[in-house]
Amino acid sequence: MVHTLTPRVLLVEDTPDIAVWLATALRQAGLDVSHAADGQAALQALEPGHGLDLVLLDLQLPGVDGLSVLETLRQRGDDVPVLVLTARASVPDRVLGLQLGADDYLTKPFDLAELEARIQALLRRPGRMRSPVLRLGALEMSADASAVLWQGQALALTPREVAALQALLMSPQRPVSKEGLHERVFGNEAAELEAVEVLIHRLRKKLESLTGAGGVRIATFRGMGYMLTTGAAQDV
């Protein structure tokens, strides 16, 4: 669950020791790091609507290599910044990577401080800093609730459904009481508490109609309220 400005980074690295070292160091530097161990896993993580801010891409990967990942990404029209990490130090390799759409290039072995500086430079590029986002799985909402997206596509929700969903997204791993939702959605309107149950029922049906990885459901916690979760929701 994310409710933060923390940049999301995908680390594509097949050497376990290097992957663990880099992921740990970058998380300590304040980044939200996910990992792909090969090119195929990277392409799956980079499906449209991925919401990533940066990709750290090793070129020498098993199966689908890094250059193929980069080429596929750019052919999709995805402009997420890509910083190539590789032992290939030759000028032709570097030129090819840049021609295929890499934003920067760092040769192994490298200094961690230099990597962090390169990452920050890419994240500071105009248009790269995003407004705060509420996110769970493939579901995203801008902090001002002006847009609700599922896998990058806008969802058709009523204003009250948006208000209820926003309240749930802003309460990671904590149920929101029926009374709390009533106050958030209806305010001073003359609406019975049962109106929340009707609203949640409609919203739950809309979420259940969405398919694909990262499914989001509304779980009911008796006596406590409602909470968003991924996978199959189980009432408790």
Secondary structure as the mmCIF struct_conf table of DSSP 4:
data_model
#
loop_
_struct_conf.conf_type_id
_struct_conf.id
_struct_conf.beg_label_comp_id
_struct_conf.beg_label_asym_id
_struct_conf.beg_label_seq_id
_struct_conf.end_label_comp_id
_struct_conf.end_label_asym_id
_struct_conf.end_label_seq_id
STRN STRN1 VAL A 2 THR A 4
HELX_LH_PP_P HELX_LH_PP_P1 THR A 6 PRO A 7
STRN STRN2 ARG A 8 VAL A 12
HELX_RH_AL_P HELX_RH_AL_P1 PRO A 16 GLN A 28
TURN_TY1_P TURN_TY1_P1 ALA A 29 GLY A 30
STRN STRN3 ASP A 32 ALA A 36
BEND BEND1 ALA A 37 ASP A 38
HELX_RH_AL_P HELX_RH_AL_P2 GLY A 39 ALA A 45
TURN_TY1_P TURN_TY1_P2 LEU A 46 LEU A 46
BEND BEND2 GLU A 47 GLU A 47
TURN_TY1_P TURN_TY1_P3 PRO A 48 GLY A 49
BEND BEND3 ASP A 53 ASP A 53
STRN STRN4 LEU A 54 ASP A 58
BEND BEND4 LEU A 59 LEU A 59
BEND BEND5 PRO A 62 VAL A 64
HELX_RH_AL_P HELX_RH_AL_P3 GLY A 66 GLN A 75
TURN_TY1_P TURN_TY1_P4 ARG A 76 GLY A 77
STRN STRN5 VAL A 82 THR A 86
BEND BEND6 ALA A 87 ALA A 87
HELX_RH_AL_P HELX_RH_AL_P4 VAL A 91 GLN A 99
TURN_TY1_P TURN_TY1_P5 LEU A 100 GLY A 101
BEND BEND7 ASP A 103 ASP A 103
STRN STRN6 ASP A 104 THR A 107
BEND BEND8 LYS A 108 PRO A 109
HELX_RH_AL_P HELX_RH_AL_P5 LEU A 112 LEU A 123
TURN_TY1_P TURN_TY1_P6 ARG A 124 ARG A 124
BEND BEND9 ARG A 125 ARG A 125
TURN_TY1_P TURN_TY1_P7 PRO A 126 ARG A 128
BEND BEND10 MET A 129 MET A 129
HELX_LH_PP_P HELX_LH_PP_P2 ARG A 130 PRO A 132
STRN STRN7 VAL A 133 LEU A 136
TURN_TY1_P TURN_TY1_P8 GLY A 137 ALA A 138
STRN STRN8 LEU A 139 SER A 142
TURN_TY1_P TURN_TY1_P9 ALA A 143 ASP A 144
BEND BEND11 ALA A 145 SER A 146
STRN STRN9 VAL A 148 TRP A 150
TURN_TY1_P TURN_TY1_P10 GLN A 151 GLY A 152
STRN STRN10 GLN A 153 ALA A 154
HELX_RH_AL_P HELX_RH_AL_P6 PRO A 159 LEU A 169
TURN_TY1_P TURN_TY1_P11 MET A 170 MET A 170
BEND BEND12 SER A 171 SER A 171
TURN_TY1_P TURN_TY1_P12 PRO A 172 GLN A 173
BEND BEND13 ARG A 174 ARG A 174
STRN STRN11 VAL A 176 VAL A 176
HELX_RH_AL_P HELX_RH_AL_P7 LYS A 178 PHE A 186
TURN_TY1_P TURN_TY1_P13 GLY A 187 ASN A 188
BEND BEND14 GLU A 189 GLU A 189
TURN_TY1_P TURN_TY1_P14 LEU A 193 LEU A 193
HELX_RH_AL_P HELX_RH_AL_P8 GLU A 194 GLU A 208
TURN_TY1_P TURN_TY1_P15 SER A 209 SER A 209
BEND BEND15 GLY A 212 GLY A 214
STRN STRN12 VAL A 216 PHE A 221
TURN_TY1_P TURN_TY1_P16 ARG A 222 MET A 224
STRN STRN13 GLY A 225 THR A 230
BEND BEND16 GLY A 231 ALA A 232
#
